Amino acid sequence: MNEKMVFAATVVLEVLLGGSLVLTLRLPGFRAWPPPGKNSWQYYFVWVATIASYIGIVVVGILDWNSLAINPWLRYPVGILLMIFGFTLAMWGVRTLGIHTSQGLGGDLVREGPYRFTRNPQYVGDIAIIIGYIFLSNSKMALIVGILGILWFVLAPFAEEPWLRDQLGDAYDEYLTEVPRFILVKRRKDAG
């Protein structure tokens, strides 16, 4: 299989995924994520495209291995540590939230585990995995498709938050003031 074909297919998948989030944000009656149900086209579209694009990132990185100029003394430890950190954080988030809720199918507000530190530990973990893989593969093509993949994880909370507000009400609004969307930046409860 040709790396340019895999690269192009992965770019198309990620543009479609990103576009579905933009449509969700811009069109009030359209919602790709979170999906309206497990048997909806949105559920299958998002999950199949996400898994296929993850596979695409990995395959592109393998086929285009070492096309960047990252020092091996830096790329291996940084890449491996980021991937281990990201996987651990994402799995901690899935275990804490549960599979059903992690699939975007609704649930209760969770404030324990990694959700004490970030509202989106699974996204933060996935971003760390992708960045780690970019370092590890040292690939220009993996860098490009990786950035597109990261963009989805950055946009997804903006599509989720209005839906979560509708589902969880005032408790979610309070949670928004207590825990940062991603990391580090935390809103202050009392300004002044």
C-alpha positions in Angstrom: 0.0 0.0 0.0 1.3 3.4 -1.0 1.9 5.9 1.8 0.4 8.7 -0.3 -2.9 6.8 -0.6 -3.1 6.1 3.1 -2.2 9.7 3.8 -4.9 11.0 1.5 -7.5 8.6 2.9 -6.6 9.6 6.5 -6.8 13.3 5.6 -10.2 12.8 4.0 -11.5 11.0 7.1 -10.2 13.6 9.5 -11.6 16.5 7.4 -15.0 14.7 7.4 -14.8 14.2 11.2 -13.8 17.8 11.8 -16.4 19.0 9.4 -19.1 17.1 11.3 -18.1 18.9 14.4 -18.2 22.3 12.7 -21.6 21.5 11.4 -22.7 20.4 14.9 -21.5 23.8 16.2 -23.0 25.9 13.4 -26.3 24.2 12.7 -28.7 23.9 15.6 -30.6 20.9 14.2 -27.6 18.9 13.3 -25.6 16.9 15.8 -22.9 14.4 14.8 -21.2 14.4 18.2 -22.4 13.3 20.8 -24.5 11.0 18.7 -28.3 10.9 19.3 -28.1 7.1 19.9 -26.2 3.9 19.5 -28.1 2.9 16.4 -27.8 6.3 14.7 -25.7 7.0 11.6 -23.8 9.6 13.6 -22.7 7.0 16.1 -21.4 4.7 13.4 -19.9 7.5 11.3 -17.9 9.0 14.2 -16.6 5.7 15.6 -15.8 4.1 12.3 -14.1 7.2 11.0 -12.2 7.8 14.3 -10.9 4.2 14.4 -10.0 4.3 10.7 -8.2 7.6 11.1 -6.2 6.4 14.1 -5.1 3.3 12.1 -4.3 5.7 9.2 -2.0 7.8 11.5 -0.2 4.7 12.6 0.2 3.3 9.1 1.3 6.6 7.6 3.9 7.0 10.4 5.3 3.5 9.6 5.3 4.1 5.9 6.9 7.5 6.2 9.2 6.6 9.2 12.1 9.0 9.8 11.2 11.7 7.3 11.5 14.4 10.0 14.7 15.4 11.7 13.9 14.8 15.4 17.0 13.6 17.3 16.6 9.9 18.4 17.8 10.8 21.9 14.8 13.1 22.1 12.2 11.3 20.0 12.2 7.9 21.6 11.9 8.9 25.3 9.5 11.8 24.6 7.4 9.7 22.2 7.2 6.7 24.4 6.5 8.6 27.6 3.8 10.7 26.0 2.1 7.6 24.5 2.2 5.8 27.9 0.9 8.9 29.7 -1.8 9.4 27.1 -2.9 5.8 27.1 -3.0 5.7 30.9 -5.0 8.9 31.2 -7.5 7.9 28.5 -8.1 4.5 30.0 -8.4 6.0 33.5 -11.1 8.3 32.0 -12.9 5.4 30.3 -12.8 3.3 33.4 -14.1 6.2 35.6 -16.8 7.4 33.1 -17.8 4.0 31.8 -18.0 2.7 28.2 -21.6 3.8 27.5 -20.9 7.4 28.6 -17.5 7.4 26.8 -19.3 6.6 23.6 -21.2 9.8 23.8 -24.5 8.1 24.8 -25.3 10.0 28.0 -24.9 9.3 31.7 -24.5 11.0 35.0 -22.1 13.8 35.8 -18.8 12.3 37.0 -16.4 14.4 39.2 -14.0 11.8 40.4 -10.9 10.2 39.1 -9.3 12.2 36.3 -12.5 14.3 36.0 -11.3 16.2 39.1 -8.4 17.7 37.0 -9.8 18.0 33.5 -13.3 17.7 32.0 -11.8 15.8 29.1 -9.2 13.4 30.2 -9.8 11.0 27.4 -9.3 13.8 24.8 -6.2 15.0 26.6 -4.9 11.4 26.7 -5.6 10.9 23.0 -3.8 14.1 22.1 -0.8 13.0 24.1 -0.9 9.6 22.3 -0.9 11.3 18.9 1.9 13.8 19.8 3.9 10.9 21.2 3.4 8.9 18.1 4.5 11.9 15.9 7.7 12.1 17.9 8.2 8.3 17.8 7.6 7.9 14.0 9.5 11.0 13.2 7.3 11.4 10.2 6.2 14.5 8.2 3.0 12.8 7.1 2.2 11.6 10.6 2.7 15.2 11.8 0.1 16.5 9.3 -2.5 13.8 9.9 -1.7 13.9 13.6 -2.5 17.6 13.8 -5.8 17.1 12.0 -6.6 14.3 14.4 -5.7 16.5 17.4 -8.0 19.2 16.0 -11.0 16.9 16.4 -10.2 16.3 20.0 -9.8 20.1 20.6 -13.2 20.8 18.9 -15.2 18.0 20.4 -15.7 19.5 23.8 -17.3 22.6 22.2 -19.8 20.3 20.5 -20.4 18.3 23.7 -20.8 21.1 26.2 -24.1 22.5 25.1 -25.5 19.0 25.0 -24.1 18.2 28.4 -25.6 21.4 29.8 -29.0 20.3 28.5 -28.6 16.8 29.9 -27.1 17.6 33.3 -28.4 21.2 34.1 -27.0 23.4 36.8 -24.7 20.7 38.2 -22.8 20.8 34.9 -22.6 24.6 34.9 -21.1 24.4 38.4 -18.6 21.8 37.3 -17.6 24.1 34.4 -16.5 26.7 36.9 -14.5 24.2 39.0 -12.6 22.1 36.4 -10.7 23.2 33.3 -11.7 22.0 29.9 -8.3 20.5 29.1 -5.5 21.3 31.5 -3.9 24.0 33.6 -6.4 26.9 33.0 -8.9 26.9 35.7 -11.7 29.5 36.1 -11.9 31.4 39.3 -15.1 31.1 41.2 -15.0 34.6 42.6 -13.4 37.2 40.5 -12.1 40.0 42.6 
